[in-house]
Amino acid sequence: MIVHADRFVRGWHTPDGPVGLRARLAGTSLEAEAWGPGAGWALDQLPRFVGVDDDDRSFEPLHATVERAWRRLPGLRLGATDQVADVIVATIIGQKVAGKDARTSWRRLVYRHGSPAPGIEGLWVPPSTEALASMTWDDFHTLGLERTRATTIIEVAQRIARLEESATMPPDEADTRLRAMRGVGPWTAAVVRRCSFGDPDAVEVGDYHLKNHVAWNLAGEPRGTDERMLELLEPWRGQRGRVVRLLKAAGDAPPRWGPRMPSSDVARL
């Protein structure tokens, strides 16, 4: 996916096949066109993807920092891909590693095992779950992934039909279904719920930075714990993920000191 101020392009696998999609803001409208077997499905799903169905009318800011962020970003919406497969693999790659390393591994996966997106030159579609399910540990090692994450991706790809069923479940049941998969913990499940389903209550417990960001913006505390983060977010239960999204988009970064998460490239080992 490539994003600009007023347009974006995206390539992925829909239930009907691969697709390349281009969308552009035109005043208050979004114009889009798509190519490939999945074009119809992608265009039908596009309103959900950009958050047209997201309803924040019952949301109450309750805190000066949250209210300031909410007023600053009145157009912020929680979108949904309506698929697990196009979110969970990239999320697993991001488990417990620096963001730079995760992005490097994702690019390697897309360019080495994916394919050009239909209709849009220079855009690529990630490998299908069928292709991922047939890959080996050695294939993932050259991408910069160790055996633990490689095994999780392979097993998720092999059981993706069961995971896709979670899209139609209530949030708690969806979380249970996702976390029943070995290697999928609360952090991964929360990211999937937020991005795949547009769940406004999903909070990424276990994130390296988020607990500090929430503690700083809601309590002026430079460092927090997951327990403290959830305590501070409790007044917004049902909308905690929306608060997190607002604070990440328009809140203040906490003071930085001490070491950052170390970067490493497994592919070089």
Contacts in CASP RR format, 6 or more apart in sequence:
PFRMAT RR
TARGET T0000
AUTHOR 0000-0000-0000
METHOD contacts of the structure
MODEL  1
MIVHADRFVRGWHTPDGPVGLRARLAGTSLEAEAWGPGAGWALDQLPRFV
GVDDDDRSFEPLHATVERAWRRLPGLRLGATDQVADVIVATIIGQKVAGK
DARTSWRRLVYRHGSPAPGIEGLWVPPSTEALASMTWDDFHTLGLERTRA
TTIIEVAQRIARLEESATMPPDEADTRLRAMRGVGPWTAAVVRRCSFGDP
DAVEVGDYHLKNHVAWNLAGEPRGTDERMLELLEPWRGQRGRVVRLLKAA
GDAPPRWGPRMPSSDVARL
1 8 0 8 1.000
1 9 0 8 1.000
1 10 0 8 1.000
1 11 0 8 1.000
2 8 0 8 1.000
2 9 0 8 1.000
2 10 0 8 1.000
2 123 0 8 1.000
6 24 0 8 1.000
6 25 0 8 1.000
7 22 0 8 1.000
7 23 0 8 1.000
7 24 0 8 1.000
7 25 0 8 1.000
8 22 0 8 1.000
8 23 0 8 1.000
9 20 0 8 1.000
9 21 0 8 1.000
9 22 0 8 1.000
9 23 0 8 1.000
9 117 0 8 1.000
9 120 0 8 1.000
9 123 0 8 1.000
10 20 0 8 1.000
10 21 0 8 1.000
10 23 0 8 1.000
10 123 0 8 1.000
11 18 0 8 1.000
11 19 0 8 1.000
11 20 0 8 1.000
11 21 0 8 1.000
11 117 0 8 1.000
11 120 0 8 1.000
11 123 0 8 1.000
11 124 0 8 1.000
11 125 0 8 1.000
12 18 0 8 1.000
12 19 0 8 1.000
12 20 0 8 1.000
12 42 0 8 1.000
12 81 0 8 1.000
12 83 0 8 1.000
12 86 0 8 1.000
12 125 0 8 1.000
12 126 0 8 1.000
13 19 0 8 1.000
13 85 0 8 1.000
13 86 0 8 1.000
13 125 0 8 1.000
13 126 0 8 1.000
13 128 0 8 1.000
13 129 0 8 1.000
14 37 0 8 1.000
14 38 0 8 1.000
14 41 0 8 1.000
14 42 0 8 1.000
14 45 0 8 1.000
14 83 0 8 1.000
15 38 0 8 1.000
15 41 0 8 1.000
15 83 0 8 1.000
16 37 0 8 1.000
16 38 0 8 1.000
16 40 0 8 1.000
16 41 0 8 1.000
17 36 0 8 1.000
17 37 0 8 1.000
17 38 0 8 1.000
17 41 0 8 1.000
18 36 0 8 1.000
18 37 0 8 1.000
18 38 0 8 1.000
18 115 0 8 1.000
18 117 0 8 1.000
18 118 0 8 1.000
18 125 0 8 1.000
18 128 0 8 1.000
19 34 0 8 1.000
19 35 0 8 1.000
19 36 0 8 1.000
19 37 0 8 1.000
19 38 0 8 1.000
19 39 0 8 1.000
19 40 0 8 1.000
19 41 0 8 1.000
19 42 0 8 1.000
19 117 0 8 1.000
19 118 0 8 1.000
19 125 0 8 1.000
20 34 0 8 1.000
20 35 0 8 1.000
20 36 0 8 1.000
20 39 0 8 1.000
20 42 0 8 1.000
20 117 0 8 1.000
20 118 0 8 1.000
20 119 0 8 1.000
20 120 0 8 1.000
20 123 0 8 1.000
20 125 0 8 1.000
21 32 0 8 1.000
21 33 0 8 1.000
21 34 0 8 1.000
21 35 0 8 1.000
21 39 0 8 1.000
21 42 0 8 1.000
21 43 0 8 1.000
21 46 0 8 1.000
22 32 0 8 1.000
22 33 0 8 1.000
22 34 0 8 1.000
22 120 0 8 1.000
23 30 0 8 1.000
23 31 0 8 1.000
23 32 0 8 1.000
23 46 0 8 1.000
23 50 0 8 1.000
24 30 0 8 1.000
24 31 0 8 1.000
24 32 0 8 1.000
25 31 0 8 1.000
30 46 0 8 1.000
30 50 0 8 1.000
32 43 0 8 1.000
32 46 0 8 1.000
34 40 0 8 1.000
34 42 0 8 1.000
34 43 0 8 1.000
35 117 0 8 1.000
35 118 0 8 1.000
35 119 0 8 1.000
35 120 0 8 1.000
36 118 0 8 1.000
36 119 0 8 1.000
37 118 0 8 1.000
39 118 0 8 1.000
45 81 0 8 1.000
45 82 0 8 1.000
47 53 0 8 1.000
48 79 0 8 1.000
48 80 0 8 1.000
48 81 0 8 1.000
48 82 0 8 1.000
49 79 0 8 1.000
49 80 0 8 1.000
49 81 0 8 1.000
49 82 0 8 1.000
50 77 0 8 1.000
50 79 0 8 1.000
51 77 0 8 1.000
51 78 0 8 1.000
51 79 0 8 1.000
51 80 0 8 1.000
52 77 0 8 1.000
53 79 0 8 1.000
53 80 0 8 1.000
54 77 0 8 1.000
54 78 0 8 1.000
54 79 0 8 1.000
54 198 0 8 1.000
54 200 0 8 1.000
56 77 0 8 1.000
56 200 0 8 1.000
56 239 0 8 1.000
56 242 0 8 1.000
58 239 0 8 1.000
59 70 0 8 1.000
59 239 0 8 1.000
59 242 0 8 1.000
60 236 0 8 1.000
61 67 0 8 1.000
61 70 0 8 1.000
62 235 0 8 1.000
62 236 0 8 1.000
63 218 0 8 1.000
65 217 0 8 1.000
65 218 0 8 1.000
65 247 0 8 1.000
65 251 0 8 1.000
65 252 0 8 1.000
66 217 0 8 1.000
66 218 0 8 1.000
66 243 0 8 1.000
66 246 0 8 1.000
66 247 0 8 1.000
68 250 0 8 1.000
69 246 0 8 1.000
69 247 0 8 1.000
69 249 0 8 1.000
69 250 0 8 1.000
69 251 0 8 1.000
70 76 0 8 1.000
70 246 0 8 1.000
72 250 0 8 1.000
73 246 0 8 1.000
73 249 0 8 1.000
73 250 0 8 1.000
76 245 0 8 1.000
76 246 0 8 1.000
76 249 0 8 1.000
78 194 0 8 1.000
78 198 0 8 1.000
78 199 0 8 1.000
78 200 0 8 1.000
78 241 0 8 1.000
78 242 0 8 1.000
78 245 0 8 1.000
79 195 0 8 1.000
79 198 0 8 1.000
80 195 0 8 1.000
80 196 0 8 1.000
80 197 0 8 1.000
80 198 0 8 1.000
81 87 0 8 1.000
81 195 0 8 1.000
81 196 0 8 1.000
82 167 0 8 1.000
82 196 0 8 1.000
82 197 0 8 1.000
83 164 0 8 1.000
83 167 0 8 1.000
83 196 0 8 1.000
84 160 0 8 1.000
84 163 0 8 1.000
84 164 0 8 1.000
84 166 0 8 1.000
84 167 0 8 1.000
84 178 0 8 1.000
84 192 0 8 1.000
84 196 0 8 1.000
85 129 0 8 1.000
85 157 0 8 1.000
85 160 0 8 1.000
85 163 0 8 1.000
85 164 0 8 1.000
86 126 0 8 1.000
86 196 0 8 1.000
87 191 0 8 1.000
87 192 0 8 1.000
87 195 0 8 1.000
87 196 0 8 1.000
88 156 0 8 1.000
88 163 0 8 1.000
88 178 0 8 1.000
88 184 0 8 1.000
88 188 0 8 1.000
88 192 0 8 1.000
88 196 0 8 1.000
89 109 0 8 1.000
89 126 0 8 1.000
89 132 0 8 1.000
89 153 0 8 1.000
89 156 0 8 1.000
89 157 0 8 1.000
90 102 0 8 1.000
90 106 0 8 1.000
90 126 0 8 1.000
91 188 0 8 1.000
91 191 0 8 1.000
91 192 0 8 1.000
91 195 0 8 1.000
92 149 0 8 1.000
92 152 0 8 1.000
92 153 0 8 1.000
92 156 0 8 1.000
92 183 0 8 1.000
92 184 0 8 1.000
92 188 0 8 1.000
93 102 0 8 1.000
93 105 0 8 1.000
93 106 0 8 1.000
93 109 0 8 1.000
93 145 0 8 1.000
93 149 0 8 1.000
93 153 0 8 1.000
94 101 0 8 1.000
94 102 0 8 1.000
94 105 0 8 1.000
94 149 0 8 1.000
95 149 0 8 1.000
95 152 0 8 1.000
95 187 0 8 1.000
95 188 0 8 1.000
97 261 0 8 1.000
97 264 0 8 1.000
98 260 0 8 1.000
98 261 0 8 1.000
98 262 0 8 1.000
98 263 0 8 1.000
98 264 0 8 1.000
99 261 0 8 1.000
100 263 0 8 1.000
101 144 0 8 1.000
101 263 0 8 1.000
101 264 0 8 1.000
101 265 0 8 1.000
104 144 0 8 1.000
104 265 0 8 1.000
105 143 0 8 1.000
105 144 0 8 1.000
105 145 0 8 1.000
108 142 0 8 1.000
108 143 0 8 1.000
108 144 0 8 1.000
108 267 0 8 1.000
109 126 0 8 1.000
109 127 0 8 1.000
109 143 0 8 1.000
110 124 0 8 1.000
110 125 0 8 1.000
110 126 0 8 1.000
110 127 0 8 1.000
111 124 0 8 1.000
112 142 0 8 1.000
112 143 0 8 1.000
113 126 0 8 1.000
113 127 0 8 1.000
113 131 0 8 1.000
113 132 0 8 1.000
113 135 0 8 1.000
113 139 0 8 1.000
114 124 0 8 1.000
114 125 0 8 1.000
114 126 0 8 1.000
114 127 0 8 1.000
114 131 0 8 1.000
115 124 0 8 1.000
115 125 0 8 1.000
115 127 0 8 1.000
116 122 0 8 1.000
116 123 0 8 1.000
116 124 0 8 1.000
116 125 0 8 1.000
117 123 0 8 1.000
117 124 0 8 1.000
117 125 0 8 1.000
118 125 0 8 1.000
127 135 0 8 1.000
129 156 0 8 1.000
129 157 0 8 1.000
129 160 0 8 1.000
130 157 0 8 1.000
132 153 0 8 1.000
132 154 0 8 1.000
132 157 0 8 1.000
133 154 0 8 1.000
133 157 0 8 1.000
133 158 0 8 1.000
135 150 0 8 1.000
135 153 0 8 1.000
135 154 0 8 1.000
137 147 0 8 1.000
137 150 0 8 1.000
137 151 0 8 1.000
139 150 0 8 1.000
140 147 0 8 1.000
140 149 0 8 1.000
140 150 0 8 1.000
140 153 0 8 1.000
141 147 0 8 1.000
141 150 0 8 1.000
141 266 0 8 1.000
141 267 0 8 1.000
142 267 0 8 1.000
143 267 0 8 1.000
144 265 0 8 1.000
144 266 0 8 1.000
144 267 0 8 1.000
145 153 0 8 1.000
145 266 0 8 1.000
146 266 0 8 1.000
148 183 0 8 1.000
151 182 0 8 1.000
152 181 0 8 1.000
152 182 0 8 1.000
152 183 0 8 1.000
152 184 0 8 1.000
155 181 0 8 1.000
155 182 0 8 1.000
156 163 0 8 1.000
156 181 0 8 1.000
156 184 0 8 1.000
159 181 0 8 1.000
162 177 0 8 1.000
163 177 0 8 1.000
163 178 0 8 1.000
163 181 0 8 1.000
165 177 0 8 1.000
166 173 0 8 1.000
166 174 0 8 1.000
166 177 0 8 1.000
166 178 0 8 1.000
166 197 0 8 1.000
167 174 0 8 1.000
167 196 0 8 1.000
167 197 0 8 1.000
169 177 0 8 1.000
171 193 0 8 1.000
171 197 0 8 1.000
171 199 0 8 1.000
171 201 0 8 1.000
171 202 0 8 1.000
174 193 0 8 1.000
174 197 0 8 1.000
174 199 0 8 1.000
175 189 0 8 1.000
175 190 0 8 1.000
175 193 0 8 1.000
178 184 0 8 1.000
178 185 0 8 1.000
178 188 0 8 1.000
178 189 0 8 1.000
178 192 0 8 1.000
178 193 0 8 1.000
179 185 0 8 1.000
179 186 0 8 1.000
179 189 0 8 1.000
186 204 0 8 1.000
186 205 0 8 1.000
186 206 0 8 1.000
187 204 0 8 1.000
187 205 0 8 1.000
187 206 0 8 1.000
187 207 0 8 1.000
190 202 0 8 1.000
190 203 0 8 1.000
190 204 0 8 1.000
190 205 0 8 1.000
191 202 0 8 1.000
191 204 0 8 1.000
193 199 0 8 1.000
193 202 0 8 1.000
194 202 0 8 1.000
194 204 0 8 1.000
194 241 0 8 1.000
194 245 0 8 1.000
199 241 0 8 1.000
200 238 0 8 1.000
200 239 0 8 1.000
200 240 0 8 1.000
200 241 0 8 1.000
200 242 0 8 1.000
201 237 0 8 1.000
201 238 0 8 1.000
201 239 0 8 1.000
201 240 0 8 1.000
201 241 0 8 1.000
202 240 0 8 1.000
202 241 0 8 1.000
203 210 0 8 1.000
203 229 0 8 1.000
203 230 0 8 1.000
203 233 0 8 1.000
203 240 0 8 1.000
203 241 0 8 1.000
203 244 0 8 1.000
204 210 0 8 1.000
204 244 0 8 1.000
205 226 0 8 1.000
205 229 0 8 1.000
205 230 0 8 1.000
206 226 0 8 1.000
208 261 0 8 1.000
210 229 0 8 1.000
210 244 0 8 1.000
210 248 0 8 1.000
211 224 0 8 1.000
211 225 0 8 1.000
211 226 0 8 1.000
211 228 0 8 1.000
211 229 0 8 1.000
212 222 0 8 1.000
212 223 0 8 1.000
212 224 0 8 1.000
212 254 0 8 1.000
213 247 0 8 1.000
213 248 0 8 1.000
213 251 0 8 1.000
213 253 0 8 1.000
213 254 0 8 1.000
214 224 0 8 1.000
214 229 0 8 1.000
214 232 0 8 1.000
214 233 0 8 1.000
214 244 0 8 1.000
214 247 0 8 1.000
215 221 0 8 1.000
215 222 0 8 1.000
215 223 0 8 1.000
215 224 0 8 1.000
215 228 0 8 1.000
215 229 0 8 1.000
215 232 0 8 1.000
215 254 0 8 1.000
216 222 0 8 1.000
216 252 0 8 1.000
216 253 0 8 1.000
216 254 0 8 1.000
216 255 0 8 1.000
217 247 0 8 1.000
217 251 0 8 1.000
217 252 0 8 1.000
217 254 0 8 1.000
218 232 0 8 1.000
218 233 0 8 1.000
218 247 0 8 1.000
219 228 0 8 1.000
219 232 0 8 1.000
221 228 0 8 1.000
222 254 0 8 1.000
222 255 0 8 1.000
223 254 0 8 1.000
230 240 0 8 1.000
233 240 0 8 1.000
233 241 0 8 1.000
233 243 0 8 1.000
233 244 0 8 1.000
234 240 0 8 1.000
236 242 0 8 1.000
236 243 0 8 1.000
END
